[in-house]
Amino acid sequence: MAEADVTIHRVTAAEAHLLDRVAPGVFDFDVKPGLLREFLANPMNHLFVAALDGTVVGMATGISYVHPDKPLQMFVNEVAVAEPYRRRGIGRRLVEALLAHAEALGCTEAWVATEADNAPALALYRATGGAQSDDQVVMFTFHLPR
């Protein structure tokens, strides 16, 4: 596989069919058509996929948002590449596509969080120009309903 054989696509409702064939490990679970439609119907949700021979081998999702006191920003929610296709620049291309889209939308900042011991993610985000914060972050998860 040459890097040029992999194509990057921004998925909209018209391109939802691209997710008909997804390599194992790209998403945590099987793509559910109803959830995909709901995700794509929200203009603040953004999905890019990497495709090879009609199969999605990687994806990146983001959420654009505003605060009452801050201009439009992009939260990079997830980036994943199926195991057999890793270390070939696909993740980098997906992040770069998502960041370019954020710029085109007028976002003034994009950010992502990952685990401190996730070496591949740390390398990816550094390689795409991210600056690691010196702040210590603690994440809490709330399982709902409580």
N, C-alpha and C positions, 0 to 999 in steps of 0.2 A: 504494500500500500504506500503510495506516495502522498505527501501532504496535499498536493494539488487535487487528488482524487476525492478528498473530503470537502463537501460544500457546507457552508454555514447559511442558515435560513432563519429569518425572523418569522415566527409562527403567529399567524392571525387566524380568524375563523375560516378564511378561505383556504388556508394551508394546513388545517387541522389533520387532514389525511396523512400528512408526513409522519404522524405518530401511530400509524397503523402497524408499522414494523419497528420495534424498539429492541435493541440488544439488551440482554440481561445485565443488570447492574447500573443502568443509566438512571432509572428512577428507583426509589425505595420499594415501590409496589407497582402493580400493573396500572397503566393509565386507564382511568374510568371515563368513558365518553361524556357523561353528564358533568363531571367535575372539570374536564377539559373545556367544555363549552362555557361553563360558569367562569373559569379562570380567564378565558380569552374574551369574554363579554365585558370584563372590567378593564377600561382603558389604562388603569394604573398598574396592571400586571403586564409583564414582558417576558417572553419566552424565545430563546434562540436554541436551535438544535444544529448538531453536526451530523451530516448524513453521508453514508458510503454505500454505494450500490443499492439505494432505496431503503436502507436500514439506518435508523437513528442510533449513533454510537456515542453521542454526548449531548449535554444540554446545560444551559445556564438560565436561571430565572432571576428576575428583579422586580422590585416594587418601587414605583415613583410616588413621592408623597410631598406634601407641604405641611408646614406648621404655621400657627398664627404669627410667629416671629421669624421664620426662616423661609428662604425661597426653595424652589423645587429641588429635591435630592433623590438619589437612587440608592436603595438598599439592595445589595447583591445577595439574594436569598440562598441560592443553591448553585453549585457547579459540580457536574459529575461526568465522567467519561468511563465507558465500559472497560473493564480490566485489560482485555487484549489490545486496546487501542491507546493506552496511556503512554506518556513520555514521547509523544509524537507531535506536540504543539497544538493539539486539538483544544485542550482546556484554555490555553493562552488565546487562541483565536476566538473562542466563545466569549471569554471575558472582554477581550478587545471589542468585539461586536456589541456587547451589552453596554460598554462604556461609551462607544461611539453613538449608540442610540440615545443614551442618557444626555450626551452633549447636544445632540440634535433636538431633544425635547426641551433643552434649556436648563438642565440640572446644573447646579453650581458645585455639587459634591456627590461622590458615590462612596459607599462604605460597605465593608463586609466583616464578619467576625468568624473566627474558626478556633479550634482547640489549639492550645499552646504546643502540643506534641504532634500535630498533624503536619509533618515535614513536607509532604507533597503540596498541600494547600499553601503553606507559608512560602514555599519556593515559587509557586504559581503567582501569588499575589505580589510578591516582590518583583518577579519578572515582568509583570504587566504595569509596573510603575507605582504600586502601592507603597505607602510609607507606614511602617509599623508604629503604632502608638505606644508610648511609654506607660500609658494608663493601664492599671490592672482592671480587668473586667470580670465580674462574677455574674453568671446567668442563673436565673430562677425559672423553673418551668411550673406552670399551673395546669394540672390535669382537670379538665372540665367535663361534665359537671362535677362540682365538689360535694 
